[in-house]
Amino acid sequence: MITRRGFLKILGGSVAGVVALGGYAFAYEPLARLNITRYALTPPGWTPGLKLRVVALADLHACEPWMSASRIAAICAMANELSGDVTVMLGDYASGMNMVTRYMHSSEWSEALATLRAPLGVHAILGNHDWWEDKVAQENDGTQPFGHRALSDVGIPVYSNRAVRLEKDGYGFWLAGLEDQLALLPGKSWGRTHMLGLDDLDGTLAQVSDDAPIILLAHEPDLFPRVPQRVSLTLSGHTHGGQIRLFGRSPVVPSRFGNRYAYGHVVEEGRNIIISGGLGCSIAPIRFGVPPEIVVIDLG
């Protein structure tokens, strides 16, 4: 029979364990860890001879103390050292949570992001929080949000249903970026009864004028079942890997597909998508089992 002393020792150990795990999830993993996650693949239809390194950043959620301007600058410095040919940013620069000591103006985080460098440029799309936190954009049914303007002001092109042809070593490829799939919130004051996306997959891909491979940037991964095989690789963020991930699964994923597109490299019917675990936090500053990451993809 367990004694009172023994019970209290077990209870004390359990409480200490919970406190330790909580401290790790609340402070250490979100703030002190930064992984470089690497993928290497040659997707179907990829041009023989084209070797391309893509560095991807997702879901910064800029705010203090969790994602300060100095931390963003340090992440950018690390990204610049990864020898990427092209750097892409997959949306959600705005905070997305209330547990902060200070919200950052868009000019602060965009100035830090302006330190990113890559031979073929730095390219961005927006995420849902970049729309949701801009009341003017919500009220005016898609007026260009402040995040778009902030990035453009520091020379970073923002893709809103646009495709651009780039070239490396004489080989062409297309970078196509979608506008957000959850951009406009429902609300009586805005006259909307349901969420509205501003993405146009068909219209964006219609801009591709040759058979060079396509890299598609889409903040939310949920559109992946609709992506045609013509697209060599889709890159997404949004899910943060669920922010809590145990034994390869996440209890809660902000996707109607659950864990299907929660994190990592997924191949379906010969089509490839890589979902970044992101860098910041949403709702609450907690991460466990899915530390912040910069993604590096070597294609070809």
N, C-alpha and C positions, 0 to 999 in steps of 0.2 A: 504493500500500500504506500502511495506517495505521501510524504510528510508535508506539513504546512511550509516548512523551510524549503523543501525540495520544490514544492509548487511555486513558491515565490521566486526561487532561482530560475526556474523554467520561464515563469512569466516575465521576470526581469530580462532574461536573455532574449525572449521574443520581442519585448518592447525595444530593447537595444538594437535588435536586428531590423525592426521596422523603421526606427529612427535612422539607422545607418543607410538602409535602402532609400528612405525618403530623401536624405541628404544627397545621396549619389544621384538620384533621379532629378532632384530639384536644383542642385548646384553644380555638381561635378560634370555630369555628362552633357548638359546643355551649354555650359560655359567653358569647361577646361579641355574637352576633347574635340578634335577635328580630324576626321579620317579623310584619306585620299582613296576613293573607291574606283577601281580600274576594271574596264571591260575591253575585250578585244574580239572583233567579229568581222566577217565579210558577208554582208547581207546578200540575199538573192538580187541579181541585177546590178550589183556594184561594179563599177568600171575597173577592169583589170589594169593594174599599174598605179591606180590612185590610192595613195596612202595618206590618210587624213587623221589628225588628232584633234578631237573636240573636247574642250573643257567646259563643263556645265555647272552653273550655280543656280540654286533654286531656293525660294521661300526664306528670304532674309528676315522679314518681319522686324524691321528696324525700330528699336525703342531702347530706352535705358531702364534697367542696367543690363538687359539680356543681350542686346545687339546694338552696341554703341557705334558711333562713327569710327572710332579708333579700331574697334574689332572688325568692322567691315573692311577698313583699309588693310588690316593685317591679313584677312582672308584673301583680299585682292592681290596682295604681295605674294602670298603662297601660290595663288592661281597663276600668276605671271611666271613663276618659276617652273611650271609644269610643261613648258615647251609646246603648248597648244598651237595649232595652226589657226583655229578659230575659237572664240569664246562666246558662249550663249548664256543668257539669263532667262530663267523660265517663270518669272512672275512672283507676285506677292512680296513687294518691297515694304508696303505699309504694315503697321504693327499687327493688328488682328487680335489684340487682347487688352484687358483692363489692368492686369497686375503689372503695372509699370511705375517707375518713378518719374519718367518724363517721356512724352511723345516727341519724336524727331520730325522736324520740318523736312519736306521732300528735298529741299536744296542741300540739306546736310548729308543724307544718305546717297544722293545722286553725285555729289562732289566726291565722296569716298569711292563710289563705283567708277568714277571717271579715271581712276588710276589703273584700271584694267588695260592690258595691252595684248594684242595678238596680230600676227602678220596679215591675216585675212579679216581682221576687225572684231569688234565686240557688238553683239546683236541681242536684242531683248524683245520679250513679249510681256504682257501684263497678266496678272492673276485676279482672282475674284475679290480679294481684299483691297486691291488697288482701285477697284470700282466701288466696293461697298462703303469704303471710308471717305468717299467723295460725294457729299450730299448734292452738290451742284450737278454733277454728272448723273446722279440718280434722278433728280428732278427734271432734267432736260433730255431724258431718254437717250443717253449715250454721248452727250457732249464729251469731248476729249478730257479725260481725268487728269488731275494734277500730276500723277506719276508719269504719264506719257510726256507731259510738258517738261517735267524735271529731267528726265533722261535725254530728251531731245536737246534741251538747253546745254547739256554737257557733251554733246556730240555723239550720243549713243542712239542709233536708229532703233525705233520701236516698230515691230511688225504687227499691223492690225489687218489680218487677212491679206497678206502680201507675200509674194515670192520673188526672190532675187537670185540671179545666177552668179556664182563665184567660181574661181578657177585656181587650181594649184598644179604647178609643173605641167601646164598645158592641158590638164584634165578638168572638165567642168563638173559642177554639181550645183544643186539648187538648195537654198535655205528658204523654207516656207514657214511663216508664223501666223497662228490663228489668234483672233481676238477671243476674249474669255467666254467660256460656255455658261457661266453663272453670273454674268455681269450685272444685270438689273434685278433688284430685289422686288418682291411683291409688296404692295401697300396701297391703301386707299388714297393717301395724299398724292401718290404718283399715278393713280389710275390703273394699276396693274394687279391682276388677280393671281398671277403666278410668276415664278422666276423666268427671266428671259435671257437667253444667250445671244451674243453678238458674233459668234463664230460663223464662218462661211467656208467650210471645207471644200466644197465643189468649186466655188468661185476662186478660191486661193490656188487650187491645183490647176485650174484652167489657165493660169498665167504662165505655167511651165510650157516652154515652146520647143523643147528638144527631148532626147531620151536620156539625158544625164541623170544620175541618181538624185533622189530628193531626201533631205532631212527635214522632218516636220516638227515644229515646236508647238506644243499644245499644253497649256498649264494643267488642266485636268486630264487624267488618262481615260476618262469614261467614254470618249468618242472612239477609242481604238478599234472596237468591232466594226466601225464604219470606214476605217482607213483602208484604201485599196492597196493591193500588192505592188502597185506602181511606186509607192513610197518605200524607200529602203529602210528608214529608221525613224521612229517617233520618239521624241524626248519629252517627258512630262515631270511635273513636281506635284504640288498640292497636298498629297496624302501625308507627308512627313513620315512615311512608313508606319503610320498610326501613332507615332510618338512613343508608344509602348509596344515592344515587340518581343515575344517569348517563343522560343522553339520554332522560329520561322513564321509565326502568325501574329496578327495584331487584334486585340479585343475589339477595337473600334477603328473603323477606317472611313473617312469622308468620301465614300464612293458607293454608288448603288450596286456595284459588283463585289463589295466586301473585300476580301483578301486577294481576289483575282488580280487586281492591279494595285496592290498596296505598296509594293516595293520591288526594285531590282529589274533584272532582264527577263522579259516574258516573250516567248515565241508562240504564235498561234497561226496555223495554216501558212507557215513560211514567212509570216510578217513579224517584225521585231519592234518592241517598245522597251525603253529603259526608263524606269520611274525613280527619280532621285529621292532620297530620304530628306533632302533639304538641309538648311542651315539653322534656321530659327525655330520658334515655337508659336503655336496658335492656341487660343483659348486659355491655356495655362503653361507656365514655363517649366514643363516636365518632359524629360526624355529618359527612356530606359530600354536598352537593347537596340537602339537605333540612333547612334551618335550623329552629330552634325557632319556633313560630308561635302567635299568637292568631288564631282564625278569626272573621270577622264575616260574617253572612249577612243580606242584606236581602231579605225576602219580600214579594211583592206590589208 
